[in-house]
Amino acid sequence: QVQLVESGGGLVQAGGSLRLSCEASSIFFIIDAMGWYRQAPGKQRELVAVISSGGSTNGADSVKGRFTISRDNAKNAVFLQMNSLKPEDTAVYYCAADQRRGLGIVRVWGQGTQVTVSS
């Protein structure tokens, strides 16, 4: 099973930017969609943005115009550029990848990276 390694979280002031990265443990796994989710304290995990293997994207209304998702298929990597950050963006951000295994698809999660936006 593929493993995902995330990086790029941290503490930033409101209005600042961060770039999250997530890379699979091997380039030989076949991965369909990749995406980013987040979970704030006391809240359920929610979708931030997702990108298909062909490059089609979709995202939460709350981040449109501020966050951009991209991927490098050659590296099985996905990125999240976050601009104009707000305190309400504070959460643990999780990378997810839909790995093809046999005739099915298995969703794999990263370990999470903390993003804290101060006001």
Secondary structure as GFF3:
##gff-version 3
##sequence-region A 1 119
A	DSSP	beta_strand	4	7	.	.	.	ID=ss1
A	DSSP	beta_strand	10	13	.	.	.	ID=ss2
A	DSSP	beta_strand	18	24	.	.	.	ID=ss3
A	DSSP	beta_strand	31	39	.	.	.	ID=ss4
A	DSSP	beta_strand	46	51	.	.	.	ID=ss5
A	DSSP	beta_strand	57	59	.	.	.	ID=ss6
A	DSSP	beta_strand	67	72	.	.	.	ID=ss7
A	DSSP	three_ten_helix	73	75	.	.	.	ID=ss8
A	DSSP	beta_strand	77	82	.	.	.	ID=ss9
A	DSSP	three_ten_helix	87	89	.	.	.	ID=ss10
A	DSSP	beta_strand	91	101	.	.	.	ID=ss11
A	DSSP	beta_strand	104	109	.	.	.	ID=ss12
A	DSSP	beta_strand	113	118	.	.	.	ID=ss13
###
